[in-house]
Amino acid sequence: MSFANLAAWNVKASEFPATGTTLEKARYAVRYAILAPSSHNTQPWHFIINGDELLVCADRTRSLPNIDPFDSGIDH
């Protein structure tokens, strides 16, 4: 594993931009969120920052059919 791959883990709570813009706060939150564990570490989500919104969206291309054959994460 390359040391560059470990850079994502260099997130410190003391660096939270408390007086920053909403965009800066959202970007900081995503830095933590991408480290969250998931089934088989597939992380089946992606993030969209749109103005003052931080959207967490399913990334169905990363779903695991053997774990969830009916793709129950999607509302039909």
N, CA and C atoms as an extended XYZ file, in Angstrom:
228
Properties=species:S:1:pos:R:3:atomname:S:1:resname:S:1:resid:I:1 pbc="F F F"
N         0.847       -1.185        0.000 N   MET     1
C         0.000        0.000        0.000 CA  MET     1
C         0.885        1.238        0.000 C   MET     1
N         0.508        2.165       -0.788 N   SER     2
C         1.232        3.421       -0.896 CA  SER     2
C         0.877        4.338        0.273 C   SER     2
N         1.853        5.127        0.698 N   PHE     3
C         1.584        6.093        1.767 CA  PHE     3
C         0.581        7.146        1.323 C   PHE     3
N         0.485        7.393        0.035 N   ALA     4
C        -0.500        8.351       -0.475 CA  ALA     4
C        -1.914        7.874       -0.154 C   ALA     4
N        -2.129        6.563       -0.130 N   ASN     5
C        -3.447        6.016        0.199 CA  ASN     5
C        -3.831        6.294        1.646 C   ASN     5
N        -2.856        6.510        2.483 N   LEU     6
C        -3.120        6.752        3.901 CA  LEU     6
C        -3.431        8.217        4.196 C   LEU     6
N        -3.270        9.075        3.235 N   ALA     7
C        -3.492       10.509        3.444 CA  ALA     7
C        -4.917       10.810        3.895 C   ALA     7
N        -5.881       10.018        3.440 N   ALA     8
C        -7.278       10.245        3.831 CA  ALA     8
C        -7.468       10.124        5.339 C   ALA     8
N        -6.622        9.343        5.999 N   TRP     9
C        -6.746        9.145        7.441 CA  TRP     9
C        -6.177       10.304        8.241 C   TRP     9
N        -5.587       11.270        7.597 N   ASN    10
C        -4.998       12.416        8.278 CA  ASN    10
C        -6.055       13.498        8.488 C   ASN    10
N        -7.059       13.160        9.296 N   VAL    11
C        -8.155       14.085        9.601 CA  VAL    11
C        -8.143       14.309       11.113 C   VAL    11
N        -8.123       15.542       11.521 N   LYS    12
C        -8.074       15.863       12.947 CA  LYS    12
C        -9.284       16.704       13.329 C   LYS    12
N        -9.916       16.334       14.440 N   ALA    13
C       -11.080       17.079       14.915 CA  ALA    13
C       -10.730       18.539       15.167 C   ALA    13
N        -9.512       18.794       15.575 N   SER    14
C        -9.097       20.176       15.871 CA  SER    14
C        -9.043       21.047       14.613 C   SER    14
N        -9.090       20.427       13.435 N   GLU    15
C        -9.038       21.186       12.184 CA  GLU    15
C       -10.425       21.533       11.637 C   GLU    15
N       -11.479       21.193       12.364 N   PHE    16
C       -12.830       21.520       11.890 CA  PHE    16
C       -12.953       23.032       11.720 C   PHE    16
N       -13.427       23.482       10.559 N   PRO    17
C       -13.523       24.928       10.307 CA  PRO    17
C       -14.774       25.533       10.951 C   PRO    17
N       -14.766       25.645       12.273 N   ALA    18
C       -15.944       26.108       13.019 CA  ALA    18
C       -16.452       27.462       12.542 C   ALA    18
N       -15.567       28.319       12.122 N   THR    19
C       -15.987       29.633       11.649 CA  THR    19
C       -15.968       29.706       10.125 C   THR    19
N       -15.808       28.543        9.484 N   GLY    20
C       -15.743       28.499        8.025 CA  GLY    20
C       -17.115       28.567        7.381 C   GLY    20
N       -17.103       28.540        6.083 N   THR    21
C       -18.348       28.563        5.319 CA  THR    21
C       -19.031       27.198        5.404 C   THR    21
N       -20.272       27.147        4.991 N   THR    22
C       -20.992       25.879        4.950 CA  THR    22
C       -20.270       24.898        4.038 C   THR    22
N       -19.755       25.374        2.930 N   LEU    23
C       -19.026       24.522        2.002 CA  LEU    23
C       -17.777       23.930        2.657 C   LEU    23
N       -17.031       24.736        3.393 N   GLU    24
C       -15.835       24.242        4.083 CA  GLU    24
C       -16.200       23.190        5.127 C   GLU    24
N       -17.286       23.411        5.845 N   LYS    25
C       -17.736       22.446        6.854 CA  LYS    25
C       -18.188       21.142        6.197 C   LYS    25
N       -18.897       21.249        5.080 N   ALA    26
C       -19.363       20.055        4.372 CA  ALA    26
C       -18.183       19.251        3.855 C   ALA    26
N       -17.216       19.906        3.275 N   ARG    27
C       -16.025       19.201        2.777 CA  ARG    27
C       -15.287       18.494        3.910 C   ARG    27
N       -15.211       19.147        5.056 N   TYR    28
C       -14.564       18.531        6.213 CA  TYR    28
C       -15.345       17.292        6.647 C   TYR    28
N       -16.662       17.392        6.702 N   ALA    29
C       -17.497       16.256        7.106 CA  ALA    29
C       -17.323       15.080        6.152 C   ALA    29
N       -17.212       15.348        4.878 N   VAL    30
C       -17.032       14.278        3.892 CA  VAL    30
C       -15.677       13.596        4.101 C   VAL    30
N       -14.680       14.337        4.509 N   ARG    31
C       -13.370       13.721        4.781 CA  ARG    31
C       -13.489       12.646        5.848 C   ARG    31
N       -14.320       12.856        6.854 N   TYR    32
C       -14.570       11.827        7.865 CA  TYR    32
C       -15.459       10.725        7.301 C   TYR    32
N       -16.485       11.103        6.589 N   ALA    33
C       -17.468       10.132        6.109 CA  ALA    33
C       -16.865        9.084        5.183 C   ALA    33
N       -15.890        9.456        4.375 N   ILE    34
C       -15.319        8.469        3.453 CA  ILE    34
C       -14.532        7.392        4.183 C   ILE    34
N       -14.269        7.588        5.461 N   LEU    35
C       -13.552        6.593        6.250 CA  LEU    35
C       -14.488        5.597        6.922 C   LEU    35
N       -15.794        5.813        6.821 N   ALA    36
C       -16.765        4.942        7.484 CA  ALA    36
C       -16.715        3.527        6.912 C   ALA    36
N       -16.744        2.530        7.784 N   PRO    37
C       -16.750        1.164        7.288 CA  PRO    37
C       -18.102        0.816        6.663 C   PRO    37
N       -18.069       -0.127        5.746 N   SER    38
C       -19.295       -0.632        5.142 CA  SER    38
C       -19.087       -2.105        4.814 C   SER    38
N       -20.145       -2.753        4.422 N   SER    39
C       -20.066       -4.172        4.100 CA  SER    39
C       -18.976       -4.418        3.058 C   SER    39
N       -18.028       -5.226        3.405 N   HIS    40
C       -16.904       -5.556        2.521 CA  HIS    40
C       -16.156       -4.307        2.056 C   HIS    40
N       -16.296       -3.247        2.811 N   ASN    41
C       -15.643       -1.962        2.536 CA  ASN    41
C       -15.902       -1.450        1.120 C   ASN    41
N       -17.120       -1.647        0.642 N   THR    42
C       -17.466       -1.173       -0.696 CA  THR    42
C       -17.870        0.286       -0.712 C   THR    42
N       -18.266        0.813        0.435 N   GLN    43
C       -18.741        2.195        0.561 CA  GLN    43
C       -19.713        2.549       -0.572 C   GLN    43
N       -20.904        1.942       -0.553 N   PRO    44
C       -21.871        2.151       -1.651 CA  PRO    44
C       -22.631        3.470       -1.563 C   PRO    44
N       -21.916        4.539       -1.506 N   TRP    45
C       -22.521        5.871       -1.464 CA  TRP    45
C       -21.579        6.859       -2.143 C   TRP    45
N       -22.112        8.002       -2.454 N   HIS    46
C       -21.270        9.106       -2.918 CA  HIS    46
C       -21.862       10.391       -2.376 C   HIS    46
N       -21.072       11.406       -2.364 N   PHE    47
C       -21.461       12.671       -1.749 CA  PHE    47
C       -21.530       13.757       -2.809 C   PHE    47
N       -22.514       14.611       -2.653 N   ILE    48
C       -22.667       15.754       -3.538 CA  ILE    48
C       -22.803       16.988       -2.652 C   ILE    48
N       -21.958       17.954       -2.886 N   ILE    49
C       -22.070       19.235       -2.194 CA  ILE    49
C       -22.652       20.204       -3.199 C   ILE    49
N       -23.834       20.718       -2.872 N   ASN    50
C       -24.564       21.601       -3.774 CA  ASN    50
C       -24.990       22.829       -2.985 C   ASN    50
N       -24.221       23.885       -3.115 N   GLY    51
C       -24.538       25.095       -2.351 CA  GLY    51
C       -24.408       24.825       -0.866 C   GLY    51
N       -25.500       24.995       -0.120 N   ASP    52
C       -25.509       24.753        1.319 CA  ASP    52
C       -25.955       23.347        1.677 C   ASP    52
N       -26.084       22.467        0.687 N   GLU    53
C       -26.543       21.101        0.941 CA  GLU    53
C       -25.403       20.103        0.803 C   GLU    53
N       -25.419       19.104        1.671 N   LEU    54
C       -24.527       17.961        1.556 CA  LEU    54
C       -25.426       16.746        1.397 C   LEU    54
N       -25.405       16.161        0.219 N   LEU    55
C       -26.254       15.022       -0.077 CA  LEU    55
C       -25.446       13.734       -0.003 C   LEU    55
N       -25.991       12.735        0.674 N   VAL    56
C       -25.410       11.405        0.704 CA  VAL    56
C       -26.312       10.541       -0.162 C   VAL    56
N       -25.761       10.037       -1.250 N   CYS    57
C       -26.552        9.295       -2.236 CA  CYS    57
C       -26.021        7.882       -2.381 C   CYS    57
N       -26.925        6.964       -2.651 N   ALA    58
C       -26.522        5.582       -2.898 CA  ALA    58
C       -25.753        5.501       -4.207 C   ALA    58
N       -24.711        4.706       -4.206 N   ASP    59
C       -23.968        4.417       -5.429 CA  ASP    59
C       -24.259        2.962       -5.753 C   ASP    59
N       -25.298        2.754       -6.537 N   ARG    60
C       -25.767        1.396       -6.818 CA  ARG    60
C       -24.731        0.575       -7.580 C   ARG    60
N       -23.746        1.212       -8.192 N   THR    61
C       -22.703        0.450       -8.889 CA  THR    61
C       -21.803       -0.282       -7.901 C   THR    61
N       -21.896        0.086       -6.626 N   ARG    62
C       -21.071       -0.567       -5.602 CA  ARG    62
C       -21.883       -1.486       -4.705 C   ARG    62
N       -23.144       -1.723       -5.030 N   SER    63
C       -23.957       -2.613       -4.202 CA  SER    63
C       -23.472       -4.044       -4.386 C   SER    63
N       -23.808       -4.890       -3.421 N   LEU    64
C       -23.378       -6.281       -3.443 CA  LEU    64
C       -24.588       -7.191       -3.630 C   LEU    64
N       -24.828       -7.670       -4.840 N   PRO    65
C       -25.993       -8.519       -5.099 CA  PRO    65
C       -26.039       -9.774       -4.229 C   PRO    65
N       -24.903      -10.328       -3.847 N   ASN    66
C       -24.908      -11.522       -2.999 CA  ASN    66
C       -25.375      -11.204       -1.585 C   ASN    66
N       -25.128       -9.999       -1.125 N   ILE    67
C       -25.544       -9.576        0.211 CA  ILE    67
C       -26.985       -9.080        0.193 C   ILE    67
N       -27.370       -8.379       -0.853 N   ASP    68
C       -28.702       -7.774       -0.964 CA  ASP    68
C       -29.249       -8.033       -2.375 C   ASP    68
N       -29.675       -9.275       -2.649 N   PRO    69
C       -30.073       -9.632       -4.011 CA  PRO    69
C       -31.270       -8.847       -4.550 C   PRO    69
N       -32.078       -8.277       -3.674 N   PHE    70
C       -33.253       -7.533       -4.130 CA  PHE    70
C       -33.008       -6.025       -4.111 C   PHE    70
N       -31.775       -5.638       -3.830 N   ASP    71
C       -31.393       -4.228       -3.812 CA  ASP    71
C       -32.377       -3.411       -2.977 C   ASP    71
N       -32.581       -3.877       -1.739 N   SER    72
C       -33.612       -3.273       -0.878 CA  SER    72
C       -33.281       -1.856       -0.454 C   SER    72
N       -32.114       -1.356       -0.804 N   GLY    73
C       -31.766        0.021       -0.473 CA  GLY    73
C       -32.458        1.043       -1.335 C   GLY    73
N       -33.137        0.607       -2.371 N   ILE    74
C       -33.814        1.543       -3.290 CA  ILE    74
C       -35.318        1.462       -3.064 C   ILE    74
N       -35.937        2.607       -2.945 N   ASP    75
C       -37.404        2.669       -2.850 CA  ASP    75
C       -37.997        2.505       -4.243 C   ASP    75
N       -38.926        1.595       -4.369 N   HIS    76
C       -39.576        1.365       -5.673 CA  HIS    76
C       -40.994        1.901       -5.660 C   HIS    76
